[in-house]
Amino acid sequence: MVIAPSSQYFTLAHQIIVASILFVTMMVEISLGYFTVFHGATPKLLVAMVFLMAVFNEEDIHLVNLVVIGLIFDCLQGAPFGYTSSVLVIVNIISIIGKRRFNSELMSYLWLDFAMVMAVVMIYCWMCITVYYQSVPAAKPLIFQYSSSVLLFPVIIFLFQGILYLVEIVSRLR
């Protein structure tokens, strides 16, 4: 299955849609923490959504969207201020740099690329936690978070394609 980009949105409207999708994804990720299966290590749905948006949208995500969503997430989760914003910016930069490589590939290659990006994110998270708390964190929650994020990636692709389809239908109604 090959996924191809299709978006011709106006800048302001597109960025508002991106911000609202990221906000809803953030709330879903936070709410997963209440399930006993994910307690303490929820999958990084926000990172997956930023990766997909950066790869498949012709228009880049504004830095303001990423920073604001990251700061809201940090305030709601009690994480160090700016931690999630820096993760989202790193994922966005990697995805924009590799946009030509990621675009129009088979989904299995995209999944592998996401797994590599998530490995970079998890190493960065591990380093940030180590520096902030000045102790080495346990590896099990990070490994669980990595594996659950990578395993849920096809579901996130399916949801992302549905969102793009709905946005396209709504834009045609005007």
N, C-alpha and C positions, 0 to 999 in steps of 0.2 A: 504494500500500500504506500503510495507516494503522496505526501502532503504538499500542497502548493499554496503560496500566499495569495490572498485576494482581499485587498483593502484599499478603498479610495475614499477616505473620510477627510473632512475638514480638520484642520489642526486643533482648534479649540474643542470642537465636539468630540474628536477622537481622544484627546487627552482627558476629557471629562469621563468618557466611557472607560478608558484605561484606569483612571483613578477609582471609579466605582467598582470595577471588576477586581482590582487589587484590594480594595477595602472589604468587599464581600469574601474574597479568598482569605484575607487576614482573619476575619471573624470566624470563618469555618475552621481555620487552623487553630485558633485559640480554643474554640469549642471542642475540638478533638482531645484536648488535654483533660477533659472531664471524664472521658471513657477510661476504664481501668486498663484496657489494652495499651493505650498510648500514654499512660500517666508518666509525666516527666520527660518524655521524648517523643513529641508529636512529629509526624512527617512534615518536611518543609514544603508545603504546598505553595507558599508565596514565592519561593525560589523557583519552583517548577513553572509557575505562571509567568514570572518575569522572563525566564528562559524562553518559553514559547512565544511570548509577545515580542521579545527582541528578535527572535529568529524569523517569525512569519509576518510581522507587520512591516510594510514598506516605510512607514514613518516611525522614527525612534521614540522611545519613551522619554519624556522630559525628566531631567534630574530632580526637579522639584517634586514630582510625583513619587519617585523612589524614596527621597529623603523624608518627606512628610509621612508616607505610609510606614516607613521604617521607624520613625520617631514615635508615632502613635502605637505601633506594635511594642516597642520597647517600654513605653509608659504603661501599657496594659499588662505586660508580662513581668515587669520588674527587672528587665535586663539592663545592662549598662547602656547609658544614653548614646546612641549612634551606632551601636553594634549591628543591629539588623539593617540599618541604612547602608553601612559599609558593605555588608554581605550582598545586598540587592544591587548596589552599584558595581561590585566586582562581577557578579553574574551578568549584568547588563553589558558591561564592557567586553567580557569574554564572548558573549553571544553576538554582539555587534561585529566584533573582529572576525568571528568565524561564521558570519551570516551566509556568505557565499558557499562555504563548505557545508554548512548544515542544511541549507535550503535545497529542496527538491531531491532529498535523499530518501532511501527507504526508512520506514519507521524504526526498524531494528538498529540501523546506524545512528539515528537520532537518539534512540534510547541509550546506546553505548556512549555517545557524546555527552548526554545528560549525566550518565553515571560518572564520567570523568570530571565534569564540572562540579558535581556534588562531592566528589573526592577532594577537589581543591577547596570547596566551601567547608567541608568538615575539617580539613587540616587547618584552615584559617580559624574556624570556630574553636578548635582545640587550642591553638596558640593564643587566641584572645582570652579564653577562659583561664588558661594557665597564667598569663600575665596579670589579668585583673584580680584573680583570687590568690595569686602567688602560691599555688599548689597544683599538682598534676591531677586533672579530673579523671574519673572512672571512664574506661573505654567502652563499656557495654552500652550505656545510653547513646553515645555517639554512633556506635556501630548499628544499633537498632534504628536510630533516626535515619542514618544513611540508607540502610537496606529497605526500610519502609517507604522512604521517599522514592527510591529507584523502582521499587515494585509497584507503587501507585502511579507511576508516570504514564502508562498507557490509559488509565482511567482519566487522568488530567488532560491528556490529549483529546480524548473523546469529549469531555466537557468543554474544552476550549473550542473545538470545532463546532459544537452546538451553539456556543455563545456567538461565534463569528456568523453562523447561519442566521441566528435571531437578529443580530445587529444588521445584517444585510437585508433581511426582510423588512425591518422597521425603516431602514433608510430608503427602501423602494416605495414605501407607503406615502412618503412626502410628496 
